[in-house]
């Protein structure tokens, strides 16, 4: 099996071990492999990992998997990982951390594909930024419309007031509807637009690190759950926004839109 570099880098840093499971629908059997620096091999385009035919995922694997869990030590060797750890510890202690040139350099320097990182961008609306980063001028110059911020605009020092609540949605439809219907009455909102790009991750980590309260909403499906689980490698705390939607069987943000707009207008 082959995968992307950024997936392996994140999996090796998780606080719990990651298993890859392949399921054979015909035989109704599953086989697994633990992802670590010995089983995963780097390739020019990413990594490859073999799933042994003899490692079936059934009751007989319980002891082996439990032992892997007990022995697992996350890879925390990179400067970026250590920076994220520090941010997380400061957050627990209630100490705000402002995004700086140094933190920006860490994100850009250790990105999975630095040559494309500049093309990464994030859309936001009514975000009360202050500081000397170009993003501050961008949001202040367009207070009545959504603003697109790339990594170059997020370079430098910026922050929001520590008591700011920032809402985060997965789909652009939510942001566009909030801009059109709520206007200046809308609370600050950031668009994920699927799995977080470098700019999305950096903005959200920076917001959480300087003391903002992050409320995140994603689709109520398997993809949405994976997006929520992947956010910032849990280095910044966030809470779920409308976790069950307006009705019990809500699956997508469209189903939750009336409730979401109501909270954005509060």
Secondary structure, 3 states (H helix, E strand, C coil): CEECHHHHHHHHHCCCCCEEEEEECCCCEEEEEECCCCCEEEECCEEEECCCCCCECCHHHHHHHHHHHHHCCCCCCCHHHHHHHHHHHHHHHCCCCCECHHHHHHHHHCCCCHHHHCCCEEEEECCCCEECCHHHHHHHHCCCCCEEEECCCCCCCEECCCCCEEEEECCHHHHHHHHHHHHHHCCCEEECCCCCCHHHHHHHHHHHHCCCEEEECCCCCHHHHHHHHHHHHHCCCCEECCCCCCCCCCCCHHHHHHHHHHHHCC
